[in-house]
Amino acid sequence: MKKYIKYVQVSLLALAISSCDNDNYLDVNVDPNNPTEVSPDLILPTAQNYTVRNMYLGVGGRYTNTFGNIMMANWSETDGYSWYDDEFGYIMGSNFYDRIFDYSYINTLKTYQEVINAGDETTDNFTAIAEIMKAYHFQMLVDGYGDIPYFEALQRENAATPAYDSAEAIYDDLIIKLDEAITTIKEADSDDQVPGSGDIVFNGNMTSWIQFANTLKLRILVRQSGMSSKQAYIQENMNNIVAEGSGFLLEDALVNPGYSNDDGKQNPFFQDFGENIAGEAVNNNLATCASEFVIDFLQNASDPRIDRLYEEPAGGHKGTPQGLTNYPDGFEAADVSNIGPGLLKGSTQSSPIMLAAESLFLQAEAAQRGYLSGNAQALYEQAITASFNFLGADANEDGSTDDDAATYFGQSKTNVGWSSSDPIEAIITQKWIALNGTNGWESWVEYNRTGYPANVPVALNQTNADRPVRLSYPASERVGNAANVPNQPNEFSDKIFWAN
């Protein structure tokens, strides 16, 4: 395994246009006019690495995870830093988190398309994985922007200025594309290549890819559950998932191309928010801490995950109100709860792109709404347990485990114990906790859909009553695709179609 990963890394280094830049050690630039020069087995891990970078890595980590964690009042700022002024001020505009849109198209989606373009009759499994991951990213873009380039996108010189398509039409087509990808996997010839170790998510387990595709379909369908016009459509497609028979994601979907404690090769989240290779805390680590809201919430719920999500300073857990301008004493990095050991596990840790906990919460909601059979409460409690397991909150120092998860959800507390809660509110609230630090974007999207968790405060310096419901189209589109980019909807009131 290590030998193969080393081969993949060396091959990609030789292909990378910027191979001298250690921060881009898995970047690759493939000439679209000569796609056969690089085979899908080398392009796929590069694309999967771009997925991680789309979530976690950037200048100050300003991609989807950071955006969502700040919007959802998970993260705040320590005294002595001015890291998140634009975020706390909701300074929307064409340059605000524009990397999310630009990087998705220019790097991530483009490279998955190159996997497809470089394929032949023996690489159907690679094509299916790339189509699944394209659906993963296109859904994220729809959820953040609404109408986006889709049907004409990724065609390079054949459609250099692609048209924008209806967000709902894209959602409908994503279901079709995921169904086609599942069929491709199931009908692959016996002599078709299986990705094996070159797949840095599931190590070539194609059943896991089908389960991942089914879970993406579940996410897309549940997202539309508030639309009366979609009920028959949702139920039909839920029935199709059940009939297919492979089920949903059973494990955490994690990316690891061979992270190491070397310059530019650390896990990107750890690199941006943990320590440098010398073991020294980076500035993001010192600047970023828990919000007062999330600390109060976790403590009031007697949630033992607090010690894994946030480190505990000598004086006990302490969060900072977002937007605080005149700090009193006691809010410096050593005084507050910075990002914790359940998230910052080490430089070689894997990068989650979907947790088993999210899969189970989606199943719980679908069961509660009557789309799927199954016990919604049992699925909810399994999801919480999966979250405890991912964070290491159920493991003792001697390697034994206890029943902290069962003790936790056995409490008669609102949005903790099932019988003490509104089921949908509890599911979404617990999903917010489970995705804290790993997929803040998804928590923000779910908040826009449901309004849960309730009573999430805006920053102290904020004049808006609530956080934005969408992002602005980037300046790159205003300049390079001006004839097609729509007039900008209101970022605070014009909701994505599934929330209207």
Beta strands, then each sheet from edge to edge (+ up, - down):
strand 1: 75-77
strand 2: 148-149
strand 3: 164-165
strand 4: 253-255
strand 5: 288-290
strand 6: 351-354
sheet 1: 1+ 5-
sheet 2: 2+ 3-
sheet 3: 4+ 6-
end
